[in-house]
Amino acid sequence: MTSRIIIVWVASFLAASSAAAQVVRFQTSLGDFDMVLNPTNDPRLEEYANNLLQYVESERYRGSWINRAAEGFVLQMGGFFAHTKRPPLTIESTRPVATFDPVPGEPAATISGLSNTIGTVALALPGDGMGGTNQDAGTSSFFINLTSNTFLDADFTVFAAIPDMTVVNQIMALMQVDRTTDALFGAGPGNLAFTDVPLLESGFQVFINRAFVIDDTLAMARARAGVAPIMAASAATFASGGAAPLAATAIVPEPTSAAMFLLAALGILPLWYRRRRTR
């Protein structure tokens, strides 16, 4: 039954891949990786794809850094800038990416037919202040699943995929530092935005130097073909009932939430940033 699902899904994917599944290239200080937006061409995911494109086209990811490399879980980015290439000495040296209006939530478990499996991408979410996640508050931060995280399906929507995980795996192989253990940094214990910060051998953070939509026909076709097996596996996992309730200890918060709260408390948060709460 599962093999039939995969065969049918791949056929439908290839038929739809000639449509508007755009490909974004992220050029990082360690290498480049591509992301295929809405590879299943699902109209219910268009708002998620358009949301990320807003940040790409306005260059709001340029100069941001990859803040979370949680081994065996996710690689997260799109939330922070820093005033230095080295890890900032204090949280005051970190500023959040300026955000657009949040995306109304459409959890994977209810609409996409896809599951948070390896190579898929979902939007990070802040807490709702009551022990859950605010499904209607995702903005700039996103994460790449490094394994089968089906327990995230109840809250986090899969809207993109990575056709080649080589650079992602290279980033995951870097040393990581937990800034929450540094009292001078000021993040506070348990702040997931700063617990697994990947660093290059030079001690520098991993930056997104540029993010842009590619228009090379061959490169786009290669990327779309590359995500076909990833999306087929995601769909098959979803169809087999792999999704489970969200585990309270496995959270993928939008990292800007914590930073904004602290910066606002310090009186240095510009008015055009949105304030959010995180757990």
Buried (B, 14 or more C-beta within 10 A) or exposed (E): EEEEBBEEBBEBBEEBBEEEBBBBBBBBBBEEBBBBBBBBBBEBBBBBBBBBBBBBEEEBBBEBBBBBBBEEBBBBBBBBBBEEEEBBBBBBBBBBBBBBEBBEBBBBBBEBBBBBBBBBBBBBBBBBEEEBBBBEBBBBBBBBBBEBBBBBBBBBBBBBBBBBBEBBEBBBEBEBBBBBEBEEBBBEEEBBBBBBBBBBEEEBBBBBBBBBEEEEEEEBEBBBBBBBBBBBBBBBBBBEEBBEEBEEEEBBBBBBBBBBBBBEEEEEBEEEBBEBBBB
